[in-house]
């Protein structure tokens, strides 16, 4: 498990990209009972950025989901935010692996 900090805007960007994704696994991740849906429930009940536990696979899938931003984001400002979010998640994965290299979860 890795600790990830997301804002409501971060989640909204992930959600929009997931809804429009070509891969059914990415689309299903926002369905009730799946991990991004769970993140939404946790974040929406909080008034600030929220720290979540995520597996390497979940973070990897979020990066795949965010690859859709050029196709679904019509405003350049949102596209830049998606790029920054992707970078933030990649950096979290790298940092988590440096801090706990033997705890990388390969499900």
C-alpha positions, 0 to 999 in steps of 0.5 A, a space after each residue: 500500500 502507498 499513501 496518496 494525497 488527492 484533492 476533489 479536483 484531482 478526483 474529478 479529473 480522474 473521474 472524467 478521464 475514466 468515464 471516457 476511457 477506451 479500456 473497460 477496466 478503467 471505466 469499471 474502476 469508477 463503478 460502485 464497489 471499485 477503488 476510485 468510487 471508494 476514493 470518491 466517497 472518502 474525499 467527498 466526505 472531507 473538506 480538504 485534501 485526503 490521504 488514501 492508501 493505494 496499491 501499485 496496481 491502482 496507481 498504475 491504472 490511474 496513470 493509464 486513465 489519465 492518459 485520456 486527458 488530451 481526448 476529453 479535456 477541452 480546456 487547456 487549463 484542465 489538460 495542464 492539471 491532468 499532466 501535473 496530477 500524472 507527474 505527482 502520482 509517478 513521483 509518489 510511486 518512485 518515492 514510495 519505492 525508495 522509502 519501502 523498496 521491499 514493500 512493492 506490491 505486485 498483485 
